[in-house]
Amino acid sequence: MVVQRTILKQDLVKKLYPNSISVRSAMQQLRNEIDICPALKKQIEQAGNTRRHYYTKQQLLLILEHFCITLEEFEQL
């Protein structure tokens, strides 16, 4: 399986929160989830810039690990 180097934040939240009303509310849910866990927030910041419209592969793996989702499961979402 080939994983892209980056993934758009909007594409990520569409897969993680499929029942969300809008992309904006899904983004807010993800932000809240990250803010609740300071260790995760620090790891994501150390893995790369967070002020962009995408996450790096390393940041994606950290988020998926937090949600207990494997990369294979994420690809099937």
PyMOL CGO cylinders between C-alpha atoms (Angstrom):
from pymol import cmd
from pymol.cgo import CYLINDER

trace = [
    CYLINDER, 0.00, 0.00, 0.00, 1.33, 3.42, -0.96, 0.3, 1, 1, 1, 1, 1, 1,
    CYLINDER, 1.33, 3.42, -0.96, 0.57, 6.20, 1.50, 0.3, 1, 1, 1, 1, 1, 1,
    CYLINDER, 0.57, 6.20, 1.50, 0.80, 9.80, 0.39, 0.3, 1, 1, 1, 1, 1, 1,
    CYLINDER, 0.80, 9.80, 0.39, 3.28, 12.08, 2.14, 0.3, 1, 1, 1, 1, 1, 1,
    CYLINDER, 3.28, 12.08, 2.14, 0.48, 14.45, 3.11, 0.3, 1, 1, 1, 1, 1, 1,
    CYLINDER, 0.48, 14.45, 3.11, -3.27, 14.25, 3.60, 0.3, 1, 1, 1, 1, 1, 1,
    CYLINDER, -3.27, 14.25, 3.60, -5.66, 17.16, 3.57, 0.3, 1, 1, 1, 1, 1, 1,
    CYLINDER, -5.66, 17.16, 3.57, -7.24, 17.81, 6.94, 0.3, 1, 1, 1, 1, 1, 1,
    CYLINDER, -7.24, 17.81, 6.94, -10.67, 17.98, 5.30, 0.3, 1, 1, 1, 1, 1, 1,
    CYLINDER, -10.67, 17.98, 5.30, -10.23, 14.51, 3.78, 0.3, 1, 1, 1, 1, 1, 1,
    CYLINDER, -10.23, 14.51, 3.78, -9.14, 13.14, 7.14, 0.3, 1, 1, 1, 1, 1, 1,
    CYLINDER, -9.14, 13.14, 7.14, -12.15, 14.48, 9.06, 0.3, 1, 1, 1, 1, 1, 1,
    CYLINDER, -12.15, 14.48, 9.06, -14.56, 13.27, 6.37, 0.3, 1, 1, 1, 1, 1, 1,
    CYLINDER, -14.56, 13.27, 6.37, -13.32, 9.74, 7.05, 0.3, 1, 1, 1, 1, 1, 1,
    CYLINDER, -13.32, 9.74, 7.05, -13.07, 10.04, 10.84, 0.3, 1, 1, 1, 1, 1, 1,
    CYLINDER, -13.07, 10.04, 10.84, -16.43, 11.76, 11.32, 0.3, 1, 1, 1, 1, 1, 1,
    CYLINDER, -16.43, 11.76, 11.32, -18.73, 10.57, 8.50, 0.3, 1, 1, 1, 1, 1, 1,
    CYLINDER, -18.73, 10.57, 8.50, -21.92, 11.48, 10.39, 0.3, 1, 1, 1, 1, 1, 1,
    CYLINDER, -21.92, 11.48, 10.39, -20.90, 15.07, 10.97, 0.3, 1, 1, 1, 1, 1, 1,
    CYLINDER, -20.90, 15.07, 10.97, -23.17, 17.80, 9.63, 0.3, 1, 1, 1, 1, 1, 1,
    CYLINDER, -23.17, 17.80, 9.63, -20.40, 19.66, 7.82, 0.3, 1, 1, 1, 1, 1, 1,
    CYLINDER, -20.40, 19.66, 7.82, -16.66, 19.61, 7.28, 0.3, 1, 1, 1, 1, 1, 1,
    CYLINDER, -16.66, 19.61, 7.28, -16.35, 22.62, 9.58, 0.3, 1, 1, 1, 1, 1, 1,
    CYLINDER, -16.35, 22.62, 9.58, -18.04, 20.83, 12.48, 0.3, 1, 1, 1, 1, 1, 1,
    CYLINDER, -18.04, 20.83, 12.48, -15.93, 17.73, 11.84, 0.3, 1, 1, 1, 1, 1, 1,
    CYLINDER, -15.93, 17.73, 11.84, -12.78, 19.87, 11.95, 0.3, 1, 1, 1, 1, 1, 1,
    CYLINDER, -12.78, 19.87, 11.95, -13.95, 21.31, 15.27, 0.3, 1, 1, 1, 1, 1, 1,
    CYLINDER, -13.95, 21.31, 15.27, -14.50, 17.81, 16.66, 0.3, 1, 1, 1, 1, 1, 1,
    CYLINDER, -14.50, 17.81, 16.66, -10.96, 16.81, 15.65, 0.3, 1, 1, 1, 1, 1, 1,
    CYLINDER, -10.96, 16.81, 15.65, -9.51, 19.98, 17.19, 0.3, 1, 1, 1, 1, 1, 1,
    CYLINDER, -9.51, 19.98, 17.19, -11.39, 19.30, 20.42, 0.3, 1, 1, 1, 1, 1, 1,
    CYLINDER, -11.39, 19.30, 20.42, -10.15, 15.71, 20.48, 0.3, 1, 1, 1, 1, 1, 1,
    CYLINDER, -10.15, 15.71, 20.48, -6.55, 16.85, 19.99, 0.3, 1, 1, 1, 1, 1, 1,
    CYLINDER, -6.55, 16.85, 19.99, -6.86, 19.62, 22.62, 0.3, 1, 1, 1, 1, 1, 1,
    CYLINDER, -6.86, 19.62, 22.62, -8.16, 17.15, 25.22, 0.3, 1, 1, 1, 1, 1, 1,
    CYLINDER, -8.16, 17.15, 25.22, -4.94, 15.14, 25.00, 0.3, 1, 1, 1, 1, 1, 1,
    CYLINDER, -4.94, 15.14, 25.00, -1.91, 17.43, 25.58, 0.3, 1, 1, 1, 1, 1, 1,
    CYLINDER, -1.91, 17.43, 25.58, 0.55, 14.62, 24.86, 0.3, 1, 1, 1, 1, 1, 1,
    CYLINDER, 0.55, 14.62, 24.86, -0.98, 14.04, 21.42, 0.3, 1, 1, 1, 1, 1, 1,
    CYLINDER, -0.98, 14.04, 21.42, -1.02, 17.76, 20.70, 0.3, 1, 1, 1, 1, 1, 1,
    CYLINDER, -1.02, 17.76, 20.70, 2.67, 18.05, 21.58, 0.3, 1, 1, 1, 1, 1, 1,
    CYLINDER, 2.67, 18.05, 21.58, 3.61, 15.03, 19.44, 0.3, 1, 1, 1, 1, 1, 1,
    CYLINDER, 3.61, 15.03, 19.44, 1.71, 16.44, 16.43, 0.3, 1, 1, 1, 1, 1, 1,
    CYLINDER, 1.71, 16.44, 16.43, 3.42, 19.82, 16.83, 0.3, 1, 1, 1, 1, 1, 1,
    CYLINDER, 3.42, 19.82, 16.83, 6.83, 18.15, 17.04, 0.3, 1, 1, 1, 1, 1, 1,
    CYLINDER, 6.83, 18.15, 17.04, 6.11, 16.10, 13.91, 0.3, 1, 1, 1, 1, 1, 1,
    CYLINDER, 6.11, 16.10, 13.91, 5.60, 19.18, 11.72, 0.3, 1, 1, 1, 1, 1, 1,
    CYLINDER, 5.60, 19.18, 11.72, 3.82, 22.43, 11.11, 0.3, 1, 1, 1, 1, 1, 1,
    CYLINDER, 3.82, 22.43, 11.11, 0.17, 22.41, 12.15, 0.3, 1, 1, 1, 1, 1, 1,
    CYLINDER, 0.17, 22.41, 12.15, -0.80, 25.71, 10.53, 0.3, 1, 1, 1, 1, 1, 1,
    CYLINDER, -0.80, 25.71, 10.53, -1.26, 24.20, 7.09, 0.3, 1, 1, 1, 1, 1, 1,
    CYLINDER, -1.26, 24.20, 7.09, -4.23, 22.65, 5.30, 0.3, 1, 1, 1, 1, 1, 1,
    CYLINDER, -4.23, 22.65, 5.30, -2.72, 19.19, 5.56, 0.3, 1, 1, 1, 1, 1, 1,
    CYLINDER, -2.72, 19.19, 5.56, -1.12, 16.75, 7.96, 0.3, 1, 1, 1, 1, 1, 1,
    CYLINDER, -1.12, 16.75, 7.96, 2.12, 14.96, 7.22, 0.3, 1, 1, 1, 1, 1, 1,
    CYLINDER, 2.12, 14.96, 7.22, 2.27, 11.18, 7.14, 0.3, 1, 1, 1, 1, 1, 1,
    CYLINDER, 2.27, 11.18, 7.14, 3.86, 11.12, 10.59, 0.3, 1, 1, 1, 1, 1, 1,
    CYLINDER, 3.86, 11.12, 10.59, 1.15, 13.38, 12.03, 0.3, 1, 1, 1, 1, 1, 1,
    CYLINDER, 1.15, 13.38, 12.03, -1.52, 11.22, 10.42, 0.3, 1, 1, 1, 1, 1, 1,
    CYLINDER, -1.52, 11.22, 10.42, -0.08, 8.09, 12.01, 0.3, 1, 1, 1, 1, 1, 1,
    CYLINDER, -0.08, 8.09, 12.01, -0.09, 9.77, 15.44, 0.3, 1, 1, 1, 1, 1, 1,
    CYLINDER, -0.09, 9.77, 15.44, -3.76, 10.76, 15.06, 0.3, 1, 1, 1, 1, 1, 1,
    CYLINDER, -3.76, 10.76, 15.06, -4.76, 7.29, 13.86, 0.3, 1, 1, 1, 1, 1, 1,
    CYLINDER, -4.76, 7.29, 13.86, -2.90, 5.71, 16.76, 0.3, 1, 1, 1, 1, 1, 1,
    CYLINDER, -2.90, 5.71, 16.76, -4.83, 7.96, 19.15, 0.3, 1, 1, 1, 1, 1, 1,
    CYLINDER, -4.83, 7.96, 19.15, -8.12, 6.76, 17.63, 0.3, 1, 1, 1, 1, 1, 1,
    CYLINDER, -8.12, 6.76, 17.63, -6.87, 3.11, 17.65, 0.3, 1, 1, 1, 1, 1, 1,
    CYLINDER, -6.87, 3.11, 17.65, -7.22, 2.88, 13.87, 0.3, 1, 1, 1, 1, 1, 1,
    CYLINDER, -7.22, 2.88, 13.87, -4.66, 1.08, 11.73, 0.3, 1, 1, 1, 1, 1, 1,
    CYLINDER, -4.66, 1.08, 11.73, -3.53, 2.48, 8.41, 0.3, 1, 1, 1, 1, 1, 1,
    CYLINDER, -3.53, 2.48, 8.41, -5.30, -0.35, 6.58, 0.3, 1, 1, 1, 1, 1, 1,
    CYLINDER, -5.30, -0.35, 6.58, -8.57, 0.40, 8.35, 0.3, 1, 1, 1, 1, 1, 1,
    CYLINDER, -8.57, 0.40, 8.35, -8.19, 4.09, 7.53, 0.3, 1, 1, 1, 1, 1, 1,
    CYLINDER, -8.19, 4.09, 7.53, -7.73, 3.32, 3.83, 0.3, 1, 1, 1, 1, 1, 1,
    CYLINDER, -7.73, 3.32, 3.83, -10.99, 1.32, 3.86, 0.3, 1, 1, 1, 1, 1, 1,
    CYLINDER, -10.99, 1.32, 3.86, -12.99, 4.18, 5.41, 0.3, 1, 1, 1, 1, 1, 1,
]
cmd.load_cgo(trace, "trace")
